[in-house]
């Protein structure tokens, strides 16, 4: 979004201080680590630096909080009120929903309720909320009692400075490469990828590589070991700029196959990134995905929570090189014409400009 705004002529000043050390750090804090004195000191030190940086910015027209900005809304609201400026929150994902899908409220009920009430407040304070799908907006309205006119839709898209087509030397090893990369979270349904690999284990021409880290990785590796799968390779995180090369070497990229609410309500980054890299993408079917793409033209859809359906989709693409090529070409054409950063953010820029009257109304 930042890159897109700059491409359409907006002046963007970033005001940020690093609080989190990664996804696992946030999970540990949400699991009770927020009560530890060391973390409290870290928070105070970080926000003191952030306030000092903010005081040096000077004038601006609107403040936009990116994900996970829910934790910063109260401070941001005070600062924008003092300057009579509008505040926008890009919700992107619900912290409470993510915590619920990982079972945190069951293990730590007090923390779960605090996340819920804090996020509810965070969604009511801004002047405008940005979300990527209508289904997610409906969920937020239902759970937090938010009015529909508080939201504007902006698809997620992908950073095409990083995710772009890469030419690689031709391979002659006869292997059809299937690639997943991600955070191994429940909504990705990685266990169904492993199940598809089990079904296809006797086909020596198909090999799987799963890149990343996350809470369901240990279970996925255990399943692969339990079934003695030699056609699956697990790889730790690779550098973000290495991913386009990995994708270019793969014959097909995998999206998500879980059935959690988060999974069904979003069009995940990895799908847009696959389009931006001009690679064929197989992902689980959902209304949100069908609203954005055409099955068999931009992406190939299969049943969710079904290793059998995924394995059939992989076999079909393995046996139909023309379909693979068409998916790659059509998906990249769609990304270039509808989902490039400057195209998505042109609408966002209009939303932000329409908030100009906020200061006079206040």
C-alpha positions as CSV (number, residue, x, y, z in Angstrom):
1,X,0.0,0.0,0.0
2,X,2.8,2.4,0.8
3,X,4.5,1.7,-2.5
4,X,1.2,2.0,-4.4
5,X,0.4,5.4,-2.7
6,X,3.7,6.7,-3.7
7,X,3.2,5.6,-7.3
8,X,0.0,7.5,-7.5
9,X,1.5,10.7,-6.2
10,X,0.8,10.6,-2.5
11,X,3.5,11.8,-0.1
12,X,3.9,9.0,2.5
13,X,5.9,9.6,5.7
14,X,6.5,6.4,7.7
15,X,6.5,6.7,11.4
16,X,7.4,3.3,12.9
17,X,9.4,1.8,15.8
18,X,10.0,-2.0,16.0
19,X,8.1,-3.6,18.9
20,X,7.8,-7.2,17.8
21,X,10.6,-9.6,17.0
22,X,8.5,-11.7,14.7
23,X,5.3,-13.8,14.6
24,X,6.4,-16.2,17.3
25,X,7.2,-13.2,19.6
26,X,3.6,-12.0,19.2
27,X,2.2,-15.5,19.9
28,X,4.3,-15.8,23.1
29,X,3.2,-12.4,24.3
30,X,-0.4,-13.1,23.6
31,X,0.0,-16.4,25.6
32,X,0.7,-14.5,28.8
33,X,4.1,-12.8,28.1
34,X,2.5,-9.4,28.2
35,X,2.5,-9.5,32.0
36,X,6.3,-9.9,32.2
37,X,8.2,-6.8,33.4
38,X,10.7,-7.1,30.6
39,X,8.0,-6.9,27.9
40,X,6.4,-3.9,29.7
41,X,9.7,-2.1,29.7
42,X,10.1,-2.9,26.0
43,X,6.7,-1.4,25.3
44,X,7.4,1.8,27.2
45,X,10.7,2.2,25.5
46,X,9.3,1.6,22.0
47,X,6.4,4.0,22.4
48,X,8.6,6.7,23.8
49,X,10.8,6.4,20.7
50,X,7.6,6.4,18.5
51,X,6.3,9.6,20.1
52,X,9.6,11.3,19.6
53,X,9.6,10.3,16.0
54,X,6.0,11.5,15.6
55,X,6.8,14.9,17.0
56,X,9.4,15.5,14.3
57,X,7.0,14.7,11.4
58,X,5.3,18.0,11.0
59,X,2.0,18.5,9.3
60,X,0.1,15.7,7.5
61,X,-3.4,15.2,6.1
62,X,-4.4,11.8,7.4
63,X,-2.9,9.0,9.6
64,X,-3.1,5.4,8.4
65,X,-2.3,2.6,10.7
66,X,-1.2,-0.7,9.0
67,X,-1.6,-4.2,10.5
68,X,-1.5,-5.0,13.3
69,X,-2.4,-1.4,14.1
70,X,-5.2,-2.4,16.4
71,X,-2.7,-2.2,19.2
72,X,-1.8,1.4,18.3
73,X,-5.3,2.9,17.8
74,X,-5.8,4.4,21.2
75,X,-2.5,6.4,21.1
76,X,-3.1,7.3,17.4
77,X,-6.6,8.5,18.1
78,X,-5.4,10.9,20.8
79,X,-2.6,12.2,18.6
80,X,-4.9,12.8,15.6
81,X,-7.6,14.4,17.8
82,X,-4.9,16.9,19.1
83,X,-4.1,17.8,15.5
84,X,-7.7,17.6,14.2
85,X,-6.7,14.9,11.6
86,X,-8.6,11.8,10.5
87,X,-7.5,8.3,11.4
88,X,-7.7,5.2,9.2
89,X,-7.1,1.6,10.3
90,X,-6.2,-1.1,7.7
91,X,-7.6,-4.0,9.7
92,X,-6.3,-6.7,7.4
93,X,-6.9,-9.5,9.9
94,X,-8.8,-9.7,13.2
95,X,-6.4,-10.4,16.1
96,X,-9.2,-12.0,18.1
97,X,-10.1,-14.3,15.2
98,X,-6.5,-15.4,14.7
99,X,-6.1,-16.0,18.5
100,X,-9.4,-18.0,18.5
101,X,-8.3,-20.2,15.6
102,X,-5.1,-20.9,17.5
103,X,-7.0,-21.8,20.6
104,X,-5.6,-19.0,22.7
105,X,-8.9,-18.0,24.5
106,X,-9.3,-21.6,25.6
107,X,-5.8,-21.7,27.1
108,X,-5.8,-18.1,28.4
109,X,-9.4,-16.9,28.8
110,X,-8.5,-13.5,30.3
111,X,-6.1,-12.7,27.5
112,X,-8.7,-13.8,25.0
113,X,-11.3,-11.5,26.4
114,X,-8.8,-8.6,26.6
115,X,-7.9,-9.1,22.9
116,X,-11.6,-9.1,22.0
117,X,-12.5,-5.9,23.9
118,X,-9.4,-4.1,22.8
119,X,-10.0,-4.9,19.2
120,X,-13.6,-3.9,19.4
121,X,-12.5,-0.5,20.8
122,X,-9.8,-0.3,18.1
123,X,-12.4,-0.8,15.4
124,X,-14.8,1.8,16.7
125,X,-12.3,4.7,17.2
126,X,-11.0,5.3,13.6
127,X,-12.9,7.4,11.1
128,X,-12.4,4.7,8.4
129,X,-11.6,1.0,8.3
130,X,-9.9,-0.7,5.3
131,X,-10.6,-4.4,4.6
132,X,-10.0,-6.6,1.6
133,X,-13.2,-8.6,1.2
134,X,-16.9,-8.1,1.8
135,X,-17.1,-11.4,3.7
136,X,-14.6,-10.2,6.3
137,X,-16.4,-6.9,6.6
138,X,-19.7,-8.7,7.4
139,X,-17.9,-10.8,10.1
140,X,-16.4,-7.6,11.7
141,X,-19.8,-5.9,11.6
142,X,-21.5,-8.9,13.2
143,X,-18.9,-9.5,15.9
144,X,-18.2,-5.9,16.9
145,X,-21.4,-4.1,16.0
146,X,-19.8,-1.8,13.4
147,X,-21.8,0.3,10.9
148,X,-21.3,-0.7,7.2
149,X,-20.4,2.9,6.2
150,X,-17.3,2.7,8.4
151,X,-15.6,0.3,5.8
152,X,-14.0,0.6,2.4
153,X,-12.7,-2.4,0.4
154,X,-9.2,-2.6,-1.0
155,X,-7.9,-6.0,-2.2
156,X,-4.6,-7.1,-0.7
157,X,-2.6,-7.5,-3.9
158,X,1.1,-8.1,-3.9
159,X,4.4,-6.2,-3.8
160,X,5.5,-6.5,-7.4
161,X,8.9,-5.1,-6.6
162,X,9.6,-8.5,-5.0
163,X,7.0,-10.8,-6.5
164,X,7.6,-10.7,-10.2
165,X,8.2,-13.2,-13.0
166,X,11.8,-14.7,-13.0
167,X,13.3,-16.6,-15.9
168,X,15.2,-19.8,-15.0
169,X,17.1,-22.3,-17.0
170,X,15.1,-25.2,-18.3
171,X,15.0,-28.3,-16.1
172,X,15.4,-31.8,-17.5
173,X,15.0,-33.9,-14.3
174,X,11.4,-34.8,-15.3
175,X,10.0,-33.7,-11.9
176,X,6.7,-31.8,-11.6
177,X,7.4,-29.5,-8.7
178,X,4.6,-28.4,-6.3
179,X,5.5,-25.5,-4.0
180,X,3.9,-24.3,-0.8
181,X,5.3,-21.4,1.2
182,X,3.8,-19.8,4.3
183,X,3.4,-19.6,8.0
184,X,1.9,-23.1,8.6
185,X,-1.2,-21.8,10.3
186,X,-4.5,-23.7,10.6
187,X,-6.3,-21.8,7.8
188,X,-3.6,-22.9,5.3
189,X,-4.6,-26.5,5.8
190,X,-1.1,-27.9,5.3
191,X,-2.2,-31.3,6.5
192,X,-4.2,-31.7,3.3
193,X,-1.1,-30.9,1.2
194,X,0.7,-33.8,3.0
195,X,-2.4,-36.0,2.4
196,X,-2.2,-35.2,-1.3
197,X,1.5,-36.1,-1.3
198,X,0.6,-39.4,0.4
199,X,-2.0,-40.1,-2.4
200,X,0.6,-39.3,-5.1
201,X,3.5,-41.1,-3.3
202,X,3.8,-43.7,-6.0
203,X,4.2,-41.2,-8.8
204,X,8.0,-40.5,-9.0
205,X,7.4,-37.5,-11.3
206,X,5.7,-35.3,-8.6
207,X,7.6,-33.8,-5.7
208,X,6.5,-31.3,-3.0
209,X,8.4,-28.6,-1.2
210,X,7.0,-26.9,1.8
211,X,8.8,-23.7,2.9
212,X,8.3,-21.7,6.1
213,X,7.6,-22.1,9.8
214,X,4.6,-22.0,12.0
215,X,2.4,-23.8,14.6
216,X,1.2,-26.7,12.3
217,X,4.6,-27.5,10.8
218,X,5.6,-30.0,13.4
219,X,2.3,-31.9,12.8
220,X,2.8,-31.8,9.0
221,X,6.4,-33.2,9.3
222,X,5.1,-35.9,11.7
223,X,2.5,-36.9,9.2
224,X,5.1,-37.0,6.4
225,X,7.4,-39.2,8.5
226,X,4.5,-41.4,9.6
227,X,3.7,-42.2,6.0
228,X,7.3,-42.4,5.0
229,X,6.9,-39.8,2.3
230,X,10.1,-39.3,0.3
231,X,8.3,-36.9,-2.2
232,X,8.0,-34.1,0.4
233,X,10.8,-31.7,1.4
234,X,10.5,-29.3,4.3
235,X,12.5,-26.1,4.1
236,X,13.0,-23.3,6.6
237,X,12.2,-19.7,5.7
238,X,14.1,-18.4,2.6
239,X,14.9,-14.8,2.0
240,X,11.8,-13.0,0.6
241,X,13.7,-12.0,-2.5
242,X,14.6,-15.7,-3.0
243,X,10.9,-16.7,-3.3
244,X,10.4,-15.6,-6.9
245,X,13.2,-17.8,-8.0
246,X,11.8,-20.7,-6.0
247,X,8.4,-20.0,-7.6
248,X,9.9,-19.9,-11.0
249,X,11.5,-23.3,-10.5
250,X,8.1,-24.8,-9.4
251,X,5.5,-26.0,-11.9
252,X,2.6,-25.1,-9.6
253,X,2.1,-23.0,-6.5
254,X,-0.3,-23.9,-3.7
255,X,-2.6,-21.5,-1.9
256,X,-4.7,-22.5,1.1
257,X,-7.0,-25.4,1.8
258,X,-8.3,-25.0,5.4
259,X,-11.9,-24.3,6.4
260,X,-11.4,-21.9,9.3
261,X,-13.4,-18.6,9.2
262,X,-10.2,-16.7,8.5
263,X,-9.4,-18.9,5.6
264,X,-12.8,-18.7,4.0
265,X,-13.2,-14.9,4.3
266,X,-9.9,-13.8,2.8
267,X,-7.9,-14.0,-0.4
268,X,-4.5,-14.8,0.9
269,X,-1.3,-12.9,0.0
270,X,0.3,-16.0,-1.5
271,X,-2.5,-16.2,-4.2
272,X,-1.9,-12.7,-5.4
273,X,1.9,-13.3,-5.2
274,X,1.5,-16.4,-7.4
275,X,-0.3,-14.3,-10.0
276,X,2.3,-11.6,-9.8
277,X,5.0,-14.2,-10.4
278,X,3.1,-15.6,-13.4
279,X,2.8,-19.1,-11.9
280,X,-0.1,-21.5,-12.0
281,X,-1.9,-21.5,-8.6
282,X,-4.1,-24.2,-7.0
283,X,-6.1,-23.1,-4.0
284,X,-9.2,-24.1,-2.1
285,X,-12.6,-23.0,-3.4
286,X,-14.5,-20.2,-1.5
287,X,-16.9,-17.4,-2.5
288,X,-14.1,-14.8,-1.8
289,X,-11.8,-16.5,-4.2
290,X,-14.5,-16.9,-6.9
291,X,-15.3,-13.2,-6.6
292,X,-11.8,-12.3,-7.4
293,X,-10.7,-15.0,-9.9
294,X,-12.2,-17.3,-12.5
295,X,-11.6,-21.0,-12.0
296,X,-9.5,-22.6,-14.7
297,X,-8.6,-19.2,-16.1
298,X,-6.8,-17.3,-13.3
299,X,-6.4,-20.0,-10.7
300,X,-7.4,-23.7,-10.4
301,X,-9.8,-24.4,-7.6
302,X,-10.3,-27.7,-5.6
303,X,-12.4,-28.7,-2.6
304,X,-11.2,-27.5,0.7
305,X,-10.1,-30.0,3.5
306,X,-9.6,-32.6,0.8
307,X,-6.2,-34.1,0.0
308,X,-8.0,-36.2,-2.6
309,X,-9.4,-33.2,-4.5
310,X,-6.0,-31.5,-4.3
311,X,-4.1,-34.5,-5.6
312,X,-6.6,-34.7,-8.5
313,X,-6.0,-31.0,-9.3
314,X,-2.2,-31.6,-9.2
315,X,-2.4,-34.6,-11.5
316,X,-4.6,-32.7,-14.0
317,X,-2.2,-29.8,-14.2
318,X,0.8,-32.2,-14.5
319,X,-0.9,-33.9,-17.4
320,X,-2.0,-30.6,-19.1
321,X,0.9,-28.4,-19.8
322,X,-1.2,-26.1,-22.0
323,X,-3.6,-25.5,-19.1
324,X,-0.6,-24.7,-16.9
325,X,0.7,-22.2,-19.4
326,X,-2.7,-20.5,-19.8
327,X,-3.1,-20.2,-16.1
328,X,0.3,-18.6,-15.8
329,X,-0.4,-16.1,-18.6
330,X,-3.9,-15.2,-17.7
331,X,-3.2,-14.8,-14.0
332,X,-0.3,-12.5,-14.7
333,X,-2.4,-10.5,-17.1
334,X,-5.2,-10.2,-14.4
335,X,-2.7,-9.1,-11.8
336,X,-1.2,-6.5,-14.1
337,X,-4.6,-5.1,-15.1
338,X,-6.4,-5.1,-11.7
339,X,-4.1,-5.9,-8.7
340,X,-0.8,-4.0,-9.2
341,X,-0.1,-1.7,-6.2
342,X,-0.8,1.6,-8.1
343,X,-4.1,0.3,-9.4
344,X,-5.4,-0.9,-6.0
345,X,-4.2,2.2,-4.2
346,X,-5.7,4.6,-6.6
347,X,-9.1,3.9,-5.1
348,X,-7.6,4.0,-1.6
349,X,-6.2,7.5,-2.3
350,X,-9.6,8.7,-3.2
351,X,-11.0,7.3,0.1
352,X,-8.3,9.2,2.0
353,X,-8.8,12.4,0.0
354,X,-12.5,12.3,0.9
355,X,-11.6,12.6,4.5
356,X,-10.1,16.0,3.9
357,X,-13.2,17.7,5.4
358,X,-12.7,16.0,8.7
359,X,-10.6,18.8,10.3
360,X,-13.2,21.5,9.4
361,X,-16.0,19.4,10.8
362,X,-14.1,19.0,14.1
